[in-house]
Amino acid sequence: MKPKNNILRYNNKKNEIIPERLKQAREIRGFTITELADKLGITRQAIYQYENGNRSPQSDILNSLVDLLNFPFSFFVKPIKNDSIKSTDILFRALKSAPQWQINKSRTTLILLNEIFSYIENYIDFPKIDTPDIIFKHDYCIDDIEKIANKIRFDWGLGAGPISNLTFLMEKHGIVVGRAKISEDAVKIKLDACSLEYDNRPFILVVDNRTAVRTRFNIAHEFGHILMHMGIDGESLSKQQKDKIEKEANRFAGALLLPKESLEKEVISTSLGSLIALKKRWKVSIQAIAYRCMDLGIFTEHQFINIRKNLSRKKMITFEPLDDVIQPEQPSLFKQAVLMLLESNSLSKRRIVNEISLHTAEAEKICSLPKGTLATDNIIPLSFKTS
């Protein structure tokens, strides 16, 4: 099978790495410039010059960089095709205390996800983007947000019931969803997701080590940003403006996952048992259900506070009932695409890994592929003699 577009080939002179690739590798591994310089025993100014293209590393330093950052050398010399993506194009769902290294790592992972998608898109026709055009506003009132969520439900034929698999729904309508492990320690992670629109295609990256219900809400939240806020320069916003768009995205997520007409019929009590039953049906956290009910006037603020106090007293704030029961949704878009390419013998595993320029495990992780999907066995093909 020939690609739909010519694949960009690279041919760099020895040691002439792409400066931005070094920065990407460093950020993916969670190093600051100072930390990387210390590990290599060189000055931070040297790393800064390498990343800005003012100086190329000597062979010994380059080999140490490749080994330490654990990327194939081909990654460092592979031209960047999506270099028009700016950090200000990406919106984050993060706590104010989120350290810069976590923001950098998730942003760069999202950019690599976009890059891999562009590569596979050379061979596969992905679903068309199917989201409504929303008239951009600097201020969305509550009714605006509710109408946008209702329009999505109507246009996508969702009715007023629960969304069984939000990740699949996003992918079906042309939105690329990826997952990333920012840290092994879930407590240290201070961000939940980020999103980007590139070449009119929305991308959402959610952080692993989150419960299934929290991840669903994060996806819905980022979808709200995509519909209402893409094009905003996130870094130029004041604290008040950032808080405002976060509240708007939260309101949208609540409205999309928990439509008003259904909650008004189904919510009959503030009891924990009643809320657990709603969580099981809607796959939304108890706290998000309670907050949505307060927003809609079904619960008073006093009732909402009491629900939170009750959960806190039972030590259920960070780990609610059913959090270990409701299974996380897994993206399937890349899995289907890669399996199509492999089963049709259009591309080999080795070629995919080489042209993506990542180690096998890294490529599988970013693409949410099952472990071993791209692993190659050193087996020589043999066959039985025919008599």
Salt bridges, closest charged atoms under 4 A:
GLU27 OE2 - ARG107 NH2 3.18
GLU51 OE2 - ARG26 NE 2.49
ASP89 OD1 - LYS86 NZ 3.75
GLU115 OE2 - ARG21 NH2 2.85
GLU115 OE2 - LYS78 NZ 3.62
GLU121 OE2 - ARG201 NH2 3.92
ASP125 OD1 - LYS4 NZ 2.80
ASP130 OD2 - HIS173 ND1 2.86
ASP139 OD1 - LYS244 NZ 3.66
ASP144 OD2 - LYS137 NZ 3.08
GLU146 OE2 - ARG251 NE 3.08
GLU146 OE2 - ARG292 NH1 2.66
ASP155 OD2 - LYS151 NZ 3.16
GLU184 OE1 - LYS181 NZ 3.85
ASP192 OD1 - ARG210 NE 2.67
ASP192 OD1 - ARG214 NH2 2.95
ASP208 OD1 - ARG179 NE 2.68
ASP243 OD1 - LYS96 NZ 3.55
ASP243 OD2 - LYS239 NZ 3.05
GLU246 OE1 - HIS221 NE2 3.12
GLU246 OE2 - HIS225 NE2 2.86
GLU248 OE1 - HIS229 NE2 2.66
GLU248 OE2 - LYS244 NZ 3.23
GLU266 OE2 - ARG281 NH2 2.89
ASP295 OD2 - ARG251 NH1 3.47
GLU320 OE1 - LYS279 NZ 2.90
ASP323 OD1 - LYS279 NZ 2.65
GLU329 OE2 - ARG216 NH1 2.66
GLU355 OE2 - ARG9 NH1 3.14
GLU355 OE2 - ARG351 NE 3.15
GLU362 OE1 - ARG29 NH2 2.59
